[in-house]
Amino acid sequence: MKRDQTAFLKLCLADALIRLMAKQDYNAISINAICQLAGVGRTTFYRHLDRKNSKEELLLFKLTYEWEQYVNLADEEVRKNKGGYLTQFIYENRKLFTLLHDNGLISVIMRSMELMIPDADGLDYGRDRNTAYLMSFCIYGYFGIIYQWIKYGFDETPEEVNRHIAETLAQGKA
């Protein structure tokens, strides 16, 4: 139950941060403003978050939590092909990804990919160095395509982006 309360608190804080980001520059947003909008005290905020990277931590938590919920609520087909549906998830959350990009928070997008992709594929690549290199190659290649898609303003459908990914992988095999 405590874990659920902590998740709820972090989601409230993250949502407050995102609402503020829609109105002002990320770097100008204070912890006080986030707490005030979320109706949470600073002491409670710092009880659950690191002082140094708390805003990034909130955004990262929001992305990974929402991805987990997306997968858990999905049908069996989605659970079998989580990688393909990650693009759909990103598209459905394009306002947030655009805010992250526009505020120079590329590292948050990249770190979320690191967390979502291995989890999506169900791989434990920490034991085998070659598999770890391959997964890093895939994660950052996927990130590169997603980053370009964000820069292009999500001007293609998720299916078109998945096709680009498949074609890119096929060219690598040739």
N, C-alpha and C positions, 0 to 999 in steps of 0.2 A: 504494500500500500504506500509506503514511504517513497518507493521508486516512482510510482505513478504520480504522487504529489510533486516530486522533484521535476519530473518530465513536464507536468502541467505548468509549473512555475517557469521553467525555462522556455516553454512555448509561448507563454504570456509575455515574457520579457523579449523574446525574439520577435514576436508580432509587433510589440511596441517599437522596437528598433527599426523594423521594416517600414512601419508607418512613418516614422521620423525620417528615414532615408528617402522616402518618396517626396518629402518637403524640403529637405536641407542636405547639405554635404555630410557624408559619413564622418569625416574627421571633426566636424563641428558638433557632433552629437555627444552630449555628456551622459555619464552614468545616471546623474540626477534626473535628467530629462526622461531617460528610459524608465527609471523606477517610478517617476511621477505618473507617466502615461499608463504604465502597467499596474499602478496601485500597489507597489511593493517597496518596502524599506531598503535602504542601502545595506544595512546589516544583513538582511536576508539575501540580497543580491550577492554579496561577497561571501556568504556562507556556502553558496553553491557554485561560484564561479571564480576563476583565476583573476587576479587583479590586472595582470599585464595584457592578456589577450581576450578579455571577457566578451567584447563585442563580436570578434571573429568566432569565438567559441559558441556564442549563441546562434550565429548564422549557420555554422557547421552542424550544430545540434538540430536545428530546424530542418535543414536539408536531409540529413541522414534519418531523422525520425520520420519525416513525411515519406521518404522512400520506403522505409520498413513498413509503414502503414499501407502504402500503395501496393506493395507486394503481398502483404498479408490479406488484403481485401480482394486481391485479384483471383481470377479463376485459374484452373490447373494449367491452361495453355500459357498464361503469363509466367507462372512459376517455373515452367520448363524452359522458357526463353527470356529470362530476366534481362539479359544484355540488350536484346532488341527493344524491349519495353522501357529501358532506361531513357532512351531518346524520347519516347512519348511522354514520360514523366517530366523530363526537362522542358519539353514544349508546353505542357500543361502548366508549368511553373515559370514560364518565360518572363513574366514581369519581374520576378525575384532575380532570375539569372541576369536580366538586363540591368537591374539596379546594382547588382554585384559588379558587373562589368563597368558600368558607368561611374562607379565609385572606386575603380582601380583595385577591386578585391578579387583579382584573378587567383590569388593563392587560396582563397576560400573555395572557389570552384574546383581548383585542382585537388585540394585536399578532400573535398567531398567525393570526387571521382575515385580517389585512392580507397576511400572507405566503402563506397557503394559497389564498385565493380567486383572486387574479390568476393564480397558478400553475395553479390548477385550470382556469381558463378559457383559459389560454394567451394572454392578451392582453398586449400591450406598450402600456400606456396612458400611459407617461411622455412620449410625443411630442406628444400632442394634449390640450390643457387641458380641452376639453369632455368627452372620454372619461374623463379623470382624475377630473373632478367626478362624472360618472355612476358610475364604479366606486367612488369613495369613498361615494357615496350608497348603493349596493348593499351594500358591505361593512359599513357601520355599521348599515344597516337589518337586514341578516342577523344581525349581532352582537346587535342589540337583541332580536330574536326568540329567538335562542339563549340570551341572558342571562335572558330571562323563563322559558324552558324549564328552565334550570338552577335558577332560584329556585323554580319549581313542583315541583322534585324529579324532573324527567324523567317527569312523569306521563302523557305522551302518547308514542305511537310516532313514530319518525322520519318515517314516511309521513304521519301527521297534522300534524306540524310543517311538512313540505314543502307540504302542502295549505294551511296557514295562509300560508306564504310566497307561494304561487301566488295565493291569494285577495287578499292584500295588494297584490301587483303588479297584479292585474287591477283592483282598485279605483282604483289610481293612474292607469290608462289611461282610466278612464271619465270 
